[in-house]
Each structure stands twice: as C-alpha cells, then as structure tokens.
Amino acid sequence: MNWGIAAKPNIPAYFPREKENRKVREFKRREEEILETALELFRVHGEDKVTVEMIADNVGIGKGTIYKHFKSKSDIYIYLLINYELQLASLLATKDFSDPESLWRSYFEYRMNDPEQALLFDRLEDRLIKGEEYDKEIADVHQIRNENMQVLTTLVEKRIDSGKLEQVPAYFHLSASWALVHGALALHDSGFFKEFIQDREAFFEFLMQIGMRMGNRGQSRHTDLSKKVSHDPNTADQD
C-alpha cells in the first residue's frame, strides 16, 4: 500500500449537482433572512427610514450582497407583498370547507390580527402602483389575490345556497368583509381612536365576530324581497 500518496476519492457523478443545490438552498435561506429582517425594520421604523444598508447591517452581510438578491428596496416590497398573498393562499388551502365558520374566522384573523403589517402592505402596494415601474409585478400580486378571492367566493356561495347568507352576489359579501377589515385598520392607525378605544384587543375580537355574522340571512331587505318574489303568483310562472 502506498502511504505517501493519498488515494483519489471516488466522487459520484452527481456530486457537482448536489453542491450546486446546497448553494441554491443557501441563496434562498439568505434571501428569506433578508426579507424577514426588512419586514421587521419596516414595521418598527417605517419603510421610508429604512435603507438597504440598514437591512444589510441587521442581517450581518455586506450591502452588495443585498443587491445579489434584490435590485432595490422596491424589489423587496414586491417580494413581501407576494409572500403575504401566498401565505393567505396556503392558509385557505389547508382549511376544511366543511367548517365554513372556522375558515371565515381564519381569514379575518389573518387580515386583522397584525394591523401594523396589513397597513404596511397597503402602503407598499399603493406606493408601487403610483410609481408604475412595477405594473407587471403588481399584476402578479393581484392575480394571487384574485385566486384567493375565488376560494372565498366558493365558500360564500356554499353558505348562500345553504340559506345562511343573504341571497346577493358573492362579491357583495366579500367586498363588505374587505371594507370592514380596512375600516378596522384605519381605526387602528388613527391617533384619535388609539386613545378612544381603551381595550383594543377586545375591540378587534368584537369586530371579528361582527365580520363572521355580517351578511347573515335576515339582516337586510334582500331577504324580504326574495321571499316576496318566490311567493308572488304573478311572478312564479314567468320565464
């Protein structure tokens, strides 16, 4: 045996690919770390006061490394917006449609449990839309949101068919829920109401309960109108 020269290791053919995969995984892990750090800094300091250098310092990397992942701070905004909508999509995908109340509550909790984050994303989306530079990316965000809305539309239609909700277009119910959430967020961001609402946690729970009952059968004139139409002999035989 030749002890003076180390035997050349038998490297499998797939080794370079494995090495490359590790690099890809490390790249993605660093990207997630950048996004998580940026989100926390935006929440605490506001997006206008946070610089790319601040994000890099908090991650513990050089500023140039940030630009290997994102072209600019606006790029980070886009990724955060897309992730937000994808997280909701993931939540909706794991819920059981046989328990619509639980699914509906999960939606409200997702939108209202972290008002600062929801307000931040509203500001970022508005900023990017006004800039017009990210029209395609904003369209991608809206596409994911539309898909989420289609899932919720299916849920609403099932509840309408079961007689639990008013017989109006599903988008009435969804838009009313959206309005309630954004109204709640506006209250959360209001200097006056921050002082006026003494128990904010209990208030948001109260609002969430209202959201879950909102649009229930019998709450508006649509119920009486639909009953009148269904029992009116003059309309029963009309095509």
N, C-alpha and C positions, 0 to 999 in steps of 0.2 A: 504493500500500500504506500502510496506517495504522500507523506505527511507534509511535505514542503509546499505543495500547491493545492489550494482548496478546490474541491470538485465544483464544477459549474452547475448551479442548481437547475433543475428541470422545470422551467417556467411554463405553465399551461398557456395554450394559445389565447385563452380568454382573459388572461391577466391584464393586458392593457385596457380592455373594456371595463373590467372591474375597477381599475384605478381611475378611469375616466368617470365612472358612476359615482365614486366617492367624491370626486371633485365637484360633480354636479350637485350631489347631496349637500356638500359643504357650502356651495354657492347659494343654494336655496335656503339653507339654515341661516346664513348670514343675511340674506335678503329679508327673511321673516323677522330677524332680530332688528334690522334697520326699521322696518315698518312698525313693529311693536314699540320701539323707542320713540319714533317720530310721533306716533299716535299719542303716547303719554305726554310728550313735550307739548304737542298742540293743545291737548286738554288743559294742561296746567298753565301754560304761558300764553296760549293763543297762537294761531298759525302765523300771524304777521311778525311776531317777535322771535320766532324760531328760525335759525339759519341752518344751512346744510352743515356748517362747521360744528354747530351745537349738537346736531344729531350724531355726527361722527365722533365727537368727544365723548358723548354719553354711551355710545356703543363700544368705544375703545379702539377705533380704527382711524386711519387717515382719511382726510376729506376726499382724496382722489378715489378711495375705494368705494365711496358712496356713488360716484359717477360711473363706476363699472356696472352698477345695478340700475341706476335711475339717471335720466338725463338732467333732471331738475327737481326742484321741490314740488312743482306741479305734477310731475310724474308720480311722486309719492302720493299726492292727493288722489290721483286716479286709482292707483292700486288699492288704497284704503277704501274708496267708495265701492269698488268692485268686490272686495273682500266682504264688506258689510252686507251687500245684497246676496252674495254667495252663502254667507253664514245663515241668513234667513232661509234661503232655498234648502240648505242642509237641514235646518230645523223642521221645516214643513215636510221634508221627505221622510223624516223619522217618526212623524206623528201618525196616530191611528185615526182614520176618518170616521170610525165607528163611535168616537168620542168627540163630537164637534166642539163641545164646550171647552174641553181641555186644549184642543188645537187653537181655538179662538183666543183663549186666555194666554197661550204661549206666544201668539202673535202680539198681543197687547203688551205683555211683559217684555218681549224683545224690543219693542219700539219705545216703551215708556220707562223701563227700569234704569236706564242710563241716559237721562236727559241731556247731560253735557255732551256725550258722544253723538247723540242724534242731532243736536243743534250744530255741533261742529261739522258733521257731514252735510247738513243743509247748507251751511255757509260755503263749504268747499265746492259743492255742486254748483251753487249759484255763481261763485267766482269763476269756475271753469267754463260755465255756459256763456258768461258775459265776455270772456276772453276769446271765444270762438276758435281757439287754436286746437282744442281737443274735441271737436264735434264728433269724430268717429268714436272716440273713447266714451264720451257721454252717451252716444247711441248704444254702445255695448252695455253700459250701466242700465239704461232704460230697458234694453232687451231682457236682461236678467230680472229686472223689476216687473216687467210685463208677464214673464213666466211665473213669477211668484204670485202675481195678481190672478193669473189663470187658475192656479191651485186654490186660492182663496175663493175665486168665483165658483168653482165646483162645489166647495164646501157650502157657500151661501145658497146656491141653487138647491142643494140637497135639503137644506133647512127650510127653504121656501116651499118646496114640494111636500115636506112633512107637515106643513101648516104652522111651523113655529115662528116664521118671519113673515112680515108684510109682503104681499104679492106685488112687488115693484121690481124693476130691473136690478140685477145683482150689483151693478155698479153704483146704484143709489146707496146700498148698504156699505159697500167698500169705501165710497167717497165720504160718507158720513163718518165712518171709522177713521179715515185719514184726517178729516177735519178735526175730530175730537183729539187725536194724538197731537196734531200740530198746534191746536189751541192750548193743550196741556203744556207743550214745550214752550209756547210763548209766555204762559204764566210763570213757568219755571225761570225764564230769562228776564222777567220783569222785576225791576228794582222795587216797585211798589208792592207787588204781590209776594215777593220774597219776605217782606215784613208782615204783610196782611195775613198770609196763610201760616198759622203758628205750627201746625203739625203737618209738614209736607208729605211725610211718608204715608200717613193715614189718608191724606187727601188724594194722593195718587192711587192708592188702593181703592178708594171710593170711586174715582174716575174710571178705573179699570173695570169695576163692577158695573158701572153705567154702560161702558162700552160693550160689555158682554150681553147686556139686556137690550141695548139700543136696537130699534127696528123690530122688536118682537111683535108678533101678531096682536092687533087690537090697540096699538099705540097711536094710530093716525087715522085720518078719514078714508084712507085707501081700503081699510077693512070693510067699512060700511058700504062703500061704492061697489066693491067686488061682490058683497052679499046681495046688494040691490040688483046688480046685473044678472047674477046667477039665478035669482028668484023671479025676475021680471018676465012674465009670459010673453010680452011683446018682443023680447029680445032672444028668448030661448031658441026659437026656430029660425032665427036669422042666420044666413051664411056668414 
